[in-house]
Amino acid sequence: MAPWWVCLILFASLSKTSLQENLQGYSFVFSHKGYVTLEVDQPQDLLQNLTVCLCSFSDSPSKQALFSYATKDQDKEILIYKVHNPADGFWWYTVYIGGVPERFRVPDSYQDWQKICIQWASETGVLTFEFNGRSLARKMVRRGYFIKPHALVQLGRAHHEDVSFHGEIQQVNMWNTTYITYAPAMIGWSNLSYETQGNVVVDYLSWPANTCQVY
């Protein structure tokens, strides 16, 4: 398997054939080993703050990868997993910052969209996890760490792991700040540059109940 930076170069070389679209009202529908590579407005400096928001909908109880931000030095620079545990009736989300995980337990929303936002600040190490508009107990992870730039960013796949996603993902946004009101997005759903790989398609959501907003 080619190293991630080779994949990033290859993706850049294909940028003329990748799509850049306003995906409001649409979602990515993933099946077996399908994933999406995003072309990101890459910062030149280390990231000291970040916000990542997205919506997902899946009826699979398996461990699933939602969002992966992998750099040359760290496959799990930013990584978001989720898994359903029918024994306790909860969803468990695992968020990695700089290779270190923190877990969040959320109520069962088996037949509904799950809207999440994570926010992290290097100065304090505080990691905030918001689920369907409600903030959970905050954690502290990787205080003083800086997120590396020049990343390979993918949806529905964990880099260098056999963990994928079955279901739908939409409303993906990322900022290099925890104050997103006026900040330009590194990743913006209304102007998304992406390339699909394998069993994944972009499909229109035919009625408003099948959409969600996360900010």
N, C-alpha and C positions, 0 to 999 in steps of 0.2 A: 504494500500500500504506500502511495506517495505521501511524503510529509506534508503537513498542513500548509506550509508556505508555498509549496509547489502547486497545491490545489488553488490557493488564493491567486497565484500568478495566472494559472490557467483560466480561472473565473474572470479575472480582469481582461484577459485576452479575448474572452467571449462576450464582453460587455456590450458590443454592438448588437448582439442577438438576445440579450437579456431584456426583460420587460421593465418598464417604469410606468406605474399606473396609480390612479386614485382608486383604492379598493373599498371605499365606503359602500356598504351594502353587499359585500362579497365575503367569502371565507375560503381558506385552504381546506380541502377535504383530503385526509391522509389515509392510505391503506398500507399494505405490507411494505415496509422499508422505504416508503416515500419520504422525501424531505425537501426543504427549501433552503437555498443559500441566498443570503441577503447582501447586497452591495451597500456598505455603510459609509457615511460621511466620517471618515476616520480622523480622530484627533491626532495631533502631532505630539502632544504632551501626555503625561500620565494622568489617569482619571482619579480625582480625589472624591468625587461624588457621582452618584448615578441613580436613575429611576428607570425601571422597566415595567411596562404594563402590557397585558394581553388578556384575551378571552379564549377559553377552550371548552369543548363539549365532547365527552367521550363516555361510552358505556363499558369500556374495558377496565377490569380491575387490575390489570398488569402494571408493572412499573413502566412509566412512560416519560420520555424526554420532551419538554416543551421548547426550551430556549437554551442555546449553547453559544457562548462567546469564548472561543479558544485562541490562545496566543502561542507563540513559539515555545515559550517557557512553561506555560501552564494550560493544560487541556480544560481545566475547570476554573478558568478565571471568573466567569459568571456562568452558572448552570442551574436550571430549574427543572426538577423532576416532580411527578406526582404519582401516587398509587392509592387505590381504594382498598380499605380493609373491611370486608363484610363482617368480620368477627366483632368489631366495635362500632361499625356503622359510620366511620369517619374517613375522610380523605386526608392523606398525609402529604405535605409538600416538603421537599428538601431543596434548599437554596445554598449553592456554593458561592463563596467569595474568596478568590485567591486560593482555591483548592480546599478550603475548610467548610464543612457543611453545618447548617442549622436546620432543624425540622420544625414544622408548624402543623398542628392538628386542626382541621376545620370540619364543620358539620357536613353531613351527607347532603349533597345536591345532585343526586344521581341522574335525575331527568331534567337538568337545567344547565344553562351556561354558567361557568365559573369565571368570575372576573377578578383578576389579581393585579396588584401593583407591589413591587418591592422598591424600597429606597434604602440607600446605604451611604454613610459619610465616613471617610477615612479618619477625620480628626477625632471622632468619638468611637468609631467602630459600630455605631448603632445601626441595626438592620430592622427595618419596619416592613411588615407584611400585611397588606390589606386584602381582604377577601369579601367579594360582593358588597363593597362599600363600607366594610367594618374593619377596623384595625385590630390585630391580635396583639398579644403581649410581645413587646419588643425584645430582641436579643442583641448581644454584642459579639462581633466577630471581626477579626483582622484589623484591630485598631492600629492606625499608622501605616497601613498597607496602601499601595497605589496600584490601581488596575492598569495593566499594560495596554498600549495602543496597538494598532495594526493587527486586528483580530479577524479570524474566520468566524462568521456569525451564521448560525443555522437554526431553523425551526424543525421540530419533529425528529431530532436526532441528537444523540450525545456523541461528541467527537471521540473516536477511537474506542467506542463501546458498542456492543450489540443491543442497544436500547433505542427503540423508535417510538412512534406515536400512531394510534388509530383513533380517528375522530376528526374534529374541526378546530381550527385556530383562526382567530380574526383579531382586529383592533390591536395590532402589535406596534408599540411605540417605545422609544428609548431616548433618554436625555442624559447629558453629562452634568446634571445638577439635581438637587432635591427640590428646587423651586422651579416648577415647570410652566408657570403661567405665561411667561413671555420668552422662554428659552427656545431657541431653534432645536429641532429634534435631530439626533443622529440617525434615528430610524423613524420614519413617519408613515402611518398607514394611508394617508391621503396622497402620498407621493413616494411609493415604495418601488425600489429597484430590486429585482429578484430573479432567480432562475429555479425552476422546479426540476427535481430529479426523481425518477422512478414513479411510483404509484401515488401521485398527488395531483389534484386539479384545483383550479379556481372556479368557484361556482356561485351564482347569484342566490341571495337569500330572498325567497319569494314573499315573506311577510314579516312585519317588524318584530314579532315575538321571537324570531330567530336571530336577533342581533343584540348586542350589548355595548355599553359604553363604560370605560374604566377610568375616566378622569373628567 
